[in-house]
Amino acid sequence: MFRKFLSKLGIGSANINLMLHHPHVRLGEAISGEFFIEGGTVEQHINKIDVELRLTLNQNGQVYTKTVATIPVASAFVIQAGEKKVLPFTYELPKTLPVSRHGIRYTFVTRLDITGGVDHLDEDAVQILPPLPLEKIFVAFEKLGFREKATSGALKPYGQEFELFPTEQFREIVQEVEFVASLEEDGIRLLLEVDVYAGAFGLQEKELKREVFFPYAEINDVSVLADKLREMIQEMIQQPYLYTASSYMIHSSHVPHSHGRGHSMMGAIGGFAAGLFAGMLVEELVDDVVEEAFGFEEEMEETEDGFFDDFFGGEDDEEF
């Protein structure tokens, strides 16, 4: 009796441990592992086992945690004292989650739901790496002398935004490059922004924006990809009037796309999480707009057209 009483308090009760085969996984791929379950000092009834994938966002001094997925593992069963069980685990990550960056981290939280007792929890950190096509985009930018900023990968209302700064050929002209990416069936789409120095003595900046689509076949050769990115950036610098917020161009080598406004990138990397943290992100956006009103740096504006206009701006933009 005394053992049963202690087990209800969590002393000598059953426990669970998730052992991942690898502590990292690329976005859109499957992660796998095994659950090791061990009975306690008495027989216990288990209601269920499930795993939560939790995303913790640390941004602008605020920390928020949300559950992005709950994965059922097992339904009710009985585990005997000292009994050991092993269950397989596999989970395919959605392509719309943000990748791990400074201020963005993930944890698997496994819950062993014990009838009439204290549930046993197990936490395992996991790193979500960029999908291979996006990784090659980063490598191509590196070939051009661009490096990611420490703040790159911040979550915005329209998805995860990556920021790079030039160290070589573009450093006298370009202040930074920003982009949001979306994995599509035939390739990867970038909403690209190039901030160039402008005004007397280069004390001001001009934002140039364009939509870029790379078929997966073009991404395989990183050197060719780097050359294409170089040509695009040079073209934006040489013809800036074509790439303002209200007049941009869509670049695609092989795949036809609509040239009209309002293109949706609901599948943007980080787009799902942006929805979860919408309240906090909108609050940040309001702060940015207030700063702009007092003469600070220009920020995003939102329109009814949604994500595409969030990034590119529009003719009838309404500020939050």
C-alpha positions as CSV (number, residue, x, y, z in Angstrom):
1,M,0.0,0.0,0.0
2,F,2.8,2.4,1.0
3,R,4.5,1.9,-2.4
4,K,1.2,2.7,-4.2
5,F,0.8,5.8,-2.2
6,L,4.4,6.9,-3.0
7,S,3.9,6.1,-6.7
8,K,0.9,8.5,-6.8
9,L,3.3,11.2,-5.6
10,G,5.7,10.4,-8.3
11,I,8.1,8.5,-6.1
12,G,9.0,5.1,-7.6
13,S,6.5,5.6,-10.5
14,A,6.9,4.7,-14.1
15,N,9.1,6.9,-16.3
16,I,9.8,7.5,-19.9
17,N,12.9,8.7,-21.9
18,L,12.9,9.8,-25.6
19,M,16.3,9.0,-27.2
20,L,16.6,10.8,-30.6
21,H,18.8,9.1,-33.2
22,H,20.1,12.6,-34.0
23,P,19.7,15.9,-32.1
24,H,19.1,17.8,-35.3
25,V,16.9,17.5,-38.5
26,R,16.4,19.5,-41.6
27,L,13.1,21.3,-42.1
28,G,10.6,19.2,-43.9
29,E,12.4,15.9,-43.1
30,A,11.6,13.2,-40.6
31,I,13.2,12.9,-37.2
32,S,13.3,9.5,-35.5
33,G,14.1,7.9,-32.2
34,E,12.8,5.5,-29.5
35,F,10.9,5.8,-26.3
36,F,12.3,3.8,-23.4
37,I,9.6,3.2,-20.8
38,E,10.3,1.6,-17.4
39,G,7.8,0.5,-14.8
40,G,8.2,1.7,-11.2
41,T,7.8,-0.2,-7.9
42,V,4.2,-1.0,-8.5
43,E,1.8,-1.8,-11.4
44,Q,0.4,1.4,-13.0
45,H,-2.2,2.3,-15.5
46,I,-1.1,4.6,-18.3
47,N,-3.7,6.7,-20.0
48,K,-1.6,7.7,-23.0
49,I,1.8,8.9,-24.2
50,D,2.1,11.9,-26.4
51,V,4.9,14.3,-27.4
52,E,4.7,18.1,-27.8
53,L,7.0,20.0,-30.1
54,R,7.5,23.3,-28.4
55,L,8.9,26.4,-30.0
56,T,10.4,29.0,-27.7
57,L,10.8,32.5,-29.2
58,N,13.2,35.0,-27.5
59,Q,12.8,38.3,-29.4
60,N,13.3,41.9,-28.3
61,G,13.6,40.9,-24.7
62,Q,10.4,38.9,-24.6
63,V,10.2,35.1,-24.2
64,Y,7.2,33.1,-25.5
65,T,6.7,29.4,-25.8
66,K,4.0,27.7,-28.0
67,T,3.2,24.1,-28.8
68,V,3.4,23.7,-32.6
69,A,2.4,20.1,-32.7
70,T,1.1,17.3,-30.4
71,I,2.1,13.8,-31.6
72,P,0.1,10.8,-30.2
73,V,2.4,7.9,-29.3
74,A,0.4,5.3,-27.5
75,S,-3.1,4.8,-26.0
76,A,-4.0,3.2,-22.6
77,F,-2.0,0.3,-21.3
78,V,-0.8,-1.3,-18.1
79,I,2.9,-1.4,-17.1
80,Q,4.0,-3.8,-14.5
81,A,6.6,-3.1,-11.8
82,G,10.0,-3.0,-13.3
83,E,8.7,-3.8,-16.8
84,K,10.6,-2.3,-19.7
85,K,9.1,-1.2,-23.0
86,V,10.6,0.3,-26.2
87,L,8.4,2.2,-28.7
88,P,9.5,3.7,-32.0
89,F,9.2,7.4,-32.8
90,T,9.2,9.3,-36.1
91,Y,7.8,12.7,-37.0
92,E,8.0,14.7,-40.2
93,L,8.5,18.4,-39.6
94,P,6.3,20.9,-41.5
95,K,8.0,23.0,-44.1
96,T,6.5,26.2,-42.6
97,L,8.2,26.1,-39.3
98,P,11.1,28.6,-38.7
99,V,14.6,27.0,-38.6
100,S,16.7,27.2,-35.4
101,R,18.5,30.6,-35.1
102,H,19.4,32.9,-32.3
103,G,16.3,33.4,-30.2
104,I,14.5,30.4,-31.8
105,R,14.8,27.0,-30.2
106,Y,12.8,23.7,-30.1
107,T,12.1,21.1,-27.5
108,F,10.3,17.8,-27.6
109,V,8.3,17.3,-24.4
110,T,7.2,13.7,-23.8
111,R,4.3,13.1,-21.4
112,L,3.7,9.7,-19.7
113,D,0.1,10.2,-18.5
114,I,-0.3,8.1,-15.4
115,T,-3.8,7.3,-14.0
116,G,-4.2,8.7,-10.5
117,G,-0.6,9.7,-10.3
118,V,1.9,12.4,-11.3
119,D,2.7,12.5,-15.0
120,H,6.3,11.9,-15.9
121,L,7.8,14.4,-18.4
122,D,10.9,14.2,-20.5
123,E,12.4,17.1,-22.4
124,D,14.8,16.8,-25.3
125,A,16.2,19.8,-27.3
126,V,16.3,19.5,-31.1
127,Q,17.9,21.8,-33.7
128,I,16.0,22.4,-36.9
129,L,18.4,23.0,-39.7
130,P,17.6,24.8,-43.0
131,P,16.2,22.6,-45.8
132,L,18.9,21.7,-48.3
133,P,17.7,24.2,-51.0
134,L,17.8,27.0,-48.5
135,E,21.2,25.9,-47.2
136,K,22.5,26.2,-50.8
137,I,21.1,29.7,-51.0
138,F,23.1,30.6,-47.9
139,V,26.3,29.0,-49.4
140,A,25.8,31.0,-52.7
141,F,25.5,34.2,-50.7
142,E,28.7,33.3,-48.9
143,K,30.5,32.9,-52.2
144,L,29.5,36.5,-52.9
145,G,31.0,37.6,-49.5
146,F,27.7,37.9,-47.6
147,R,27.5,36.7,-44.0
148,E,24.5,36.2,-41.8
149,K,23.9,38.8,-39.1
150,A,23.7,37.7,-35.5
151,T,20.0,38.7,-35.5
152,S,19.2,36.8,-38.7
153,G,16.3,34.5,-38.6
154,A,13.9,36.7,-36.6
155,L,10.3,36.0,-36.9
156,K,8.1,38.6,-38.6
157,P,4.3,38.7,-39.3
158,Y,5.0,37.2,-42.8
159,G,7.5,34.5,-41.8
160,Q,11.2,34.1,-40.9
161,E,13.4,36.9,-42.2
162,F,17.1,36.2,-42.9
163,E,19.6,39.1,-42.9
164,L,23.0,39.2,-44.4
165,F,25.7,41.8,-44.7
166,P,28.4,42.2,-47.3
167,T,32.1,41.7,-46.6
168,E,33.6,41.9,-50.1
169,Q,32.6,43.2,-53.5
170,F,29.3,44.8,-52.4
171,R,30.3,46.3,-49.1
172,E,30.7,49.9,-50.4
173,I,27.2,49.8,-52.1
174,V,25.0,47.4,-50.2
175,Q,24.1,47.9,-46.5
176,E,22.4,44.5,-46.1
177,V,20.3,41.9,-47.9
178,E,17.1,40.5,-46.4
179,F,14.9,37.7,-47.7
180,V,12.0,35.4,-46.8
181,A,11.9,31.9,-48.4
182,S,9.2,29.5,-49.4
183,L,9.7,25.9,-50.5
184,E,7.4,25.1,-53.5
185,E,6.8,22.0,-55.5
186,D,9.2,23.0,-58.3
187,G,11.6,25.3,-56.6
188,I,12.3,27.8,-53.9
189,R,10.9,31.3,-53.9
190,L,12.6,34.3,-52.3
191,L,11.2,37.7,-51.5
192,L,14.4,39.6,-51.7
193,E,15.2,43.1,-50.3
194,V,18.5,44.8,-51.0
195,D,19.2,47.9,-48.9
196,V,21.7,50.2,-50.7
197,Y,23.5,53.3,-49.5
198,A,21.9,56.5,-50.8
199,G,21.9,60.3,-50.3
200,A,24.9,62.5,-49.6
201,F,27.8,60.6,-48.2
202,G,25.7,57.4,-48.2
203,L,24.1,58.4,-44.9
204,Q,20.7,57.2,-46.1
205,E,19.4,53.9,-47.5
206,K,17.1,52.8,-50.3
207,E,15.2,49.6,-50.1
208,L,15.0,47.6,-53.4
209,K,12.7,44.6,-53.6
210,R,12.0,41.8,-56.0
211,E,10.6,38.3,-56.1
212,V,12.9,35.6,-57.2
213,F,12.2,31.9,-58.1
214,F,14.8,29.3,-58.5
215,P,13.9,25.8,-59.9
216,Y,15.5,23.1,-57.9
217,A,17.6,22.1,-60.9
218,E,19.3,25.5,-60.8
219,I,20.1,25.2,-57.1
220,N,22.3,22.0,-57.4
221,D,25.3,24.0,-58.8
222,V,26.1,26.5,-56.1
223,S,28.6,28.4,-58.2
224,V,26.0,29.0,-61.0
225,L,23.5,30.0,-58.3
226,A,25.9,32.5,-56.9
227,D,26.5,34.0,-60.3
228,K,22.7,34.4,-60.8
229,L,22.4,36.1,-57.4
230,R,25.2,38.4,-58.3
231,E,23.6,39.4,-61.6
232,M,20.2,40.0,-59.8
233,I,21.8,42.2,-57.1
234,Q,23.8,44.2,-59.7
235,E,20.7,44.7,-61.8
236,M,18.8,46.0,-58.8
237,I,21.6,48.5,-58.0
238,Q,21.9,49.7,-61.6
239,Q,18.2,50.0,-62.2
240,P,16.7,50.9,-58.8
241,Y,13.6,52.5,-60.2
242,L,12.4,49.0,-61.2
243,Y,12.6,47.6,-57.7
244,T,10.8,50.0,-55.4
245,A,8.0,48.7,-53.1
246,S,5.4,49.6,-55.7
247,S,7.2,48.5,-58.9
248,Y,9.1,45.3,-58.7
249,M,10.0,42.4,-61.0
250,I,9.6,38.7,-60.8
251,H,12.6,36.8,-61.9
252,S,12.3,33.1,-63.0
253,S,14.5,31.3,-65.4
254,H,12.1,28.5,-66.4
255,V,8.9,28.5,-64.5
256,P,6.1,31.0,-65.5
257,H,4.4,32.9,-62.7
258,S,1.8,35.6,-62.5
259,H,3.3,39.1,-62.6
260,G,0.3,40.6,-60.8
261,R,0.2,41.9,-57.3
262,G,-1.0,39.9,-54.4
263,H,0.9,36.7,-54.8
264,S,0.5,34.5,-51.7
265,M,3.4,32.9,-49.8
266,M,1.3,31.2,-47.1
267,G,3.9,28.4,-47.3
268,A,6.8,30.7,-46.3
269,I,9.3,29.2,-43.9
270,G,8.3,30.4,-40.5
271,G,4.8,31.3,-41.7
272,F,3.0,28.8,-39.4
273,A,4.8,30.1,-36.3
274,A,4.1,33.7,-37.3
275,G,0.5,32.8,-37.0
276,L,1.0,31.4,-33.5
277,F,2.9,34.5,-32.3
278,A,0.8,36.9,-34.3
279,G,-0.2,39.1,-31.3
280,M,3.4,39.6,-30.2
281,L,4.7,40.2,-33.7
282,V,2.0,42.8,-34.5
283,E,2.8,44.6,-31.2
284,E,6.5,44.8,-32.4
285,L,5.3,46.1,-35.8
286,V,3.3,48.8,-34.0
287,D,6.4,49.9,-32.1
288,D,8.3,50.0,-35.4
289,V,5.7,52.2,-37.0
290,V,5.8,54.6,-34.0
291,E,9.5,54.8,-34.4
292,E,9.1,55.6,-38.1
293,A,6.6,58.4,-37.2
294,F,9.4,60.0,-35.1
295,G,11.9,59.8,-37.9
296,F,13.5,56.4,-37.2
297,E,14.1,53.6,-39.7
298,E,11.4,52.7,-42.1
299,E,9.5,49.4,-41.4
300,M,6.9,47.2,-42.8
301,E,3.4,48.1,-43.6
302,E,0.5,45.7,-43.9
303,T,-2.3,45.7,-46.4
304,E,-5.4,43.5,-47.0
305,D,-3.5,41.7,-49.7
306,G,-1.6,39.7,-47.0
307,F,1.9,38.4,-46.9
308,F,3.1,39.6,-50.3
309,D,2.2,43.2,-49.6
310,D,3.6,42.9,-46.1
311,F,7.0,42.5,-47.6
312,F,6.7,44.6,-50.8
313,G,4.3,47.4,-49.6
314,G,1.4,48.6,-51.7
315,E,-0.4,51.6,-53.1
316,D,-3.1,51.6,-50.5
317,D,-1.2,50.4,-47.5
318,E,-2.7,50.9,-44.1
319,E,-0.4,51.1,-41.1
320,F,-1.2,49.3,-37.8
